[in-house]
Amino acid sequence: MAQNKKSVPSTKQEKHIAELLKKMGMSVTDIEQDFVNYLYNMLGRDIHSDPYDQFKAMSYTIRDRLMTYWKETWNAYNKDKTKKAYYLSMEFLIGRSLSNNLLNLGIETETEKAMYRLGASLEAIEEAERDAGLGNGGLGRLAACFMDSCATLQLPVIGYGLRYEYGMFKQLIQNGFQIEEPDHWLGFGYYPWEIQRSEYTRTVYFGGRSRHYKDPHTGELTVHWEDAEEVLAVPFDVPIPGFENKTVNTLRLWSAEAAEGFNLSEFNQGSYFEAVASKSEAENITMVLYPNDSSENGKELRLRQQYFLVSASLQDVVSQWSEKYGNDFSDFAEYNVFQLNDTHPSLAVAELMRILIDDKKLSWEAAWTIVSQSMAYTNHTLLPEALERWPVSLFNKLLPRVLEIIYEINARFLKLVAMKWPGDQARQARMSIIDPDDNVCMAYLAIVGSFSINGVAALHSQLLKEGLFHEFYELWPERFNNKTNGVTQRRWMASSNPGLKALLNEKIGRHWITDLTQLSKIESFVNDKSFRQEWMRVKRENKQRLADMVEKDTGVKFDVTALFDVQVKRIHEYKRQLLNVLHVIHLYARIKRGDTDNWTNRCVIIGGKAAPGYVMAKKIIKLINNVAEVVNNDPDVGDKLKLVFIPNYRVSAMEIISPGADLSEQISTAGKEASGTGNMKFMMNGAITIGTLDGANVEILEAVGEENFFLFGLKTPEVAKLRGHYYPENFIEEDSDLQAVFSLLESGHFNQFEPGLFDDIINSMKSSKDPWMTLADFRSYVNAQHEVALAFQNHSRWNTMSIINSARSGIFSTDRTMQEYNDDIWKLTPIK
């Protein structure tokens, strides 16, 4: 019987196929025809169908146009022996993709005209797309911006993440409380932009035991991980296009599936639930983004997620290498570099060792040389509790072979420490990857296994060297460096702020879209009357768009002539939404006592999600909403002051918020925020920052100057000096305004029918152990806000400050950030 053979097209056929593919045009008619074909013939709908069906048809139409470039990019990266970087991240907060893909393909106008001719609305179609919420904050959004910039710079970078079926929860507000609902962003189980690549499915192991034995053929000690649970990692690829350069990079997201669908014998015996139990347990790994790890089950699932990501990704890279070069790994590190996005993927260090030693039979020394020359670690936090420590007992249960490797890495590392500091056993204990409480310190594992360790803002990187990782810095100073974060101007200006885009294109051309330093040219127009008027017109239109969203989401009407004061970010005590609320209460108290001379009307917007297990953060949300309820319904207040909490803060909401903001609140306790990226988005769009000297605020202040920034608060050394001598009651006694604020809080004015509800918040602020020192910065913050109010009344001055902030934001593009990563760490060659 003849064997079936894979059909290989001839050269003539390949040329014919290439010609057919080239016929996919970018004209209005081409887009129109393909859209109608998908809508009518594939989806079985018509032009009057639901906007989400129209979105699906449009996404297929645009994906087709990405596909040719995508395949050509992949082939270019793999044609020759090319060095590639792999960005490992537990989060990729992509948001919506349609408008960004249209922008990067350069067919926004053509697509809009095509829809107009069909009687459809491109804006409605874009609005119908669900946010791909594969992240819970700045970390995931940063990863998405990084991928955009790598494609625009034509760097061979592949992203690896998890395809969570349920993303960051959907936040509802009921009676002021945060209520979490599942965010089933995949809808009916598929994502129109993705391509399933089952041929690259990998197997990930959990549990079982390690068996050590001598190979009967070679006599070498061999380790086999046996009796383990097998979980399949199925890849789904998402295209990431660069801006008008025909480069389309790949984001590969792994989905977990059981190795076997279900146990048929148990099913036949009537034990249905037992039959599908293993399938459900396997699929749980990528069911929900970042489970609440306050319970043991949550911790176990999170560790499973982290290992699942790194194991599948590293197997993928190593397998593709072996297909080409067999088991010759002599120059593997020369052509492959892995960037660990924060501490979550730290297991990559031990997992790559396992693959090279157990699967590829390399010696420990050869494997460690490869690992330590190919891993790079980015730290994103100064909070010790976020550095992740997992119990050895949990490791032993889930990852017994990986734990053995970590023990060996640690033993060899501690020998190195002992050689550097002989007899200093206390230092060895502090630096050990296995801490005294029998936990695996994941950040230390990442540091020990990486040739590069970087922070994400100048101050953050300095504080890592001086504090959190000081002893590692003493050991390896050459490994530490800084890479200040950025954001992509293509999404956060060109796509989300079309009015500003049109004005900039008219005045300085289009080059700013790929070279944000070009924005400096608009500073020459700072005194140009017509430009200033256009700048104010664009801002007013953006404020109206934001006001419309606020009214739709909260029912509160905003006056667009008021100051739009915005703080949107994850709800956390260190980010100090509480300080913002105290200021709102202070303004409310002023209004109630008639202190409104020379008043500036203000609309305060706060938004963000609290982690489901973070009780204090959820109470802060409740306080914000209760204060808003009182302020917005007090007839004495009127339009003088409004406060809203935007529910379900997300990428698509930020695309409306950042262009419409006047004031950007970046008020974390000094020394706590690693960088921040919202501060950069607001700055680019002309908002002025009020902030502490924390994170990237330091560099924003340096860029714009003190006259264009509202600085307040303790500096990092002052915070450290005050610790241990902090007495909040003293600040209350010395400040009549603060006394008035606490009088309202403690009297229950904002919780008249919910007695004692905010006692925990009040007590935390008044505690001498409050690490965030909220009350210490109250007076300085109120004074700075008074300066804000006066400056906003001077429309000419505010407009100048707005233009200058945008003009000097060029250094905060991720294009600059990724160029620095490449110049200093990855050393990739751009592929045209």
Secondary structure, DSSP 8 states (H G I E B T S, - for coil): ----------HHHHHHHHHHHHT---SHHHHHHHHHHIIIIIS---TTS-HHHHHHHHHHHHHHHHHHHHHHHHHHHHHS---EEEEE-S-EEEE--HHHHHHHHT-HHHHHHHHHHHT--HHHHHHHS--EEE-SSHHHHHHHHHHHHHHHTT--EEEEEE--SB-S-EEEEETTEEEEE---TTTTT--TT-EE-GGG-EEEEES-EEEEEE-TTT--EEEEEES-EEEEEEEEEEEEE-SSSS-EEEEEEEEEEESSS--HHHHHTT-HHHHHHHHHHHHGGGTBSS--TTSHHHHHHHHHHHHHHHHHHHHHHHHHHHHHHTT--TTHHHHEEEEEESSTTTTHHHHHHHIIIIIT---HHHHHHHHHHHEEEE-----GGGG-EEEHHHHHHH-HHHHHHHHHHHHHHHHHHHHHSTT-HHHHHHH-SB-TTSEEEHHHHHHHH-SEEEESSHHHHHHIIIIITHHHHHH-GGGEEE----B-HIIIIIIT-HHHHHHHHHHH-SGGGT-GGGGGGGGGGTT-HHHHHHHHHHHHHHHHHHHHHHHHHH-----TTSEEEEEES---GGGTHHHHHHHHHHHHHHHHTT--TT---EEEEEE----TT-HHHHHHHHHHHHHHHHHHT-TTTGGGEEEEEESS--HHHHHHHHHH-SEEEE---TTT-S--SHHHHHHHTT-EEEE-S-TTHHHHHHHH-GGGSEE-S--HHHHHHHTTS--HHHHHHT-HHHHHHHHHHHTTTT-TTSTTTTHHHHHHHH-TT-TT-TGGGHHHHHHHHHHHHHHHHSHHHHHHHHHHHHHT-GGGBHHHHHHHHIIIII------
